[in-house]
Amino acid sequence: MEKRAEQTTTHGPRRIDAARSEDAAHDAFRLLRALKSRSRWLSDPERFPWVKHLLWTQLNATCVRESATFAARELGLRPRPPLATYNLRTGDVAINLRHRTGDIAILEKVFVRNYYELPTPVADGLDGLGRVPRLVDLGSNIGLFSAFFLTRFPEANVVGFEPDPGNLDVLKATVGVNGKAETWTVVEACASNRPGSFAFAAGNENLSRVASPDEAGHVVPALDAFPYLEQADLAKINIEGGEWDLLLDERFAKLRLPALVIEYHDILCPQPDFHALAIERLVAAGYVTEQVFLTETEGVLWAWKPNGSDAD
């Protein structure tokens, strides 16, 4: 069962028509869930997933200005290009994605479910920097969190780590379409606590990760992420089990990074209670934590240092 924490901030203005459309879609989805238990037709396992997909597509489409085109492509009513470009409703930022893939799940997490909304202390800290903020995005995937961050901080400097070749193509296209090559750096490597190389299970879109010992994978370079984290004002970490190398490194407890958001997993966790270990390591490093969601296999936490950081 997924557990959601109440979000305390908003991420910027939406146009009135977009807000109404999104509210209507949320209302329709809540109504659908209420009716499902009462309707034999809706509870049919062959029908309900389709209706659910239709409503989630409507919700996801509210994130972009080209809502009708997005929905038609996602539902198969219009041809789907290999790579589709859309303009986010909030901010002057464009994104690229691949329809009917895991890219849509990430779009939903970032822009619909609002898992990555900045908590008030984090937003206040970034607003009070007096300079352009620096984001390090470990596990950048196709760049949706970085794009989300740029809607709030358009001049931010972004460094995104991504080793998967397919995701890299989409990420680079997004950097290019936004004209951000000077301020949005793509690092084609795994984020780790040591330089070297890893066997990588690529081609799984949002689930690509370092291969387990019994999996096949192609070799990709790895870089020590700590020098990058030391220079960041905010980090997003979502590296499908690779986070444990960072959290358990002795340098993590001394890290000057003011704030981070981390998606952590039971994959590659050295102890059964992956949630307790994540909390333990963050608290030991001086962070206050806020749970966003938690399941039996993964969770998302915001963490920030109450007194900020000594980073320049």
Sequence and secondary structure as in RCSB ss.txt:
>XXXX:A:sequence
MEKRAEQTTTHGPRRIDAARSEDAAHDAFRLLRALKSRSRWLSDPERFPWVKHLLWTQLNATCVRESATFAAREL
GLRPRPPLATYNLRTGDVAINLRHRTGDIAILEKVFVRNYYELPTPVADGLDGLGRVPRLVDLGSNIGLFSAFFL
TRFPEANVVGFEPDPGNLDVLKATVGVNGKAETWTVVEACASNRPGSFAFAAGNENLSRVASPDEAGHVVPALDA
FPYLEQADLAKINIEGGEWDLLLDERFAKLRLPALVIEYHDILCPQPDFHALAIERLVAAGYVTEQVFLTETEGV
LWAWKPNGSDAD
>XXXX:A:secstr
  EE       S   HHHHHHHHHHHHHHHHHHHHHTT HHHH TTTHHHHHHHHHHHHHHTTBS HHHHHHHHT
TSS   SSEEEEBSSSS EEEE TTSHHHHHHIIIIIS TT   HHHHHHHHTSSS  EEEEET TTSHHHHHHH
HH TT EEEEE   HHHHHHHHHHHHHTT TTTEEEE SEEESSSEEEEEE S GGG EE  TTS  EEEEEEE 
HHHHHT SEEEE  TTTHHHHHTSGGGGG    EEEEEEESTT SSS HHHHHHHHHHHTT EEEEEEE SSEEE
EEEE TT     
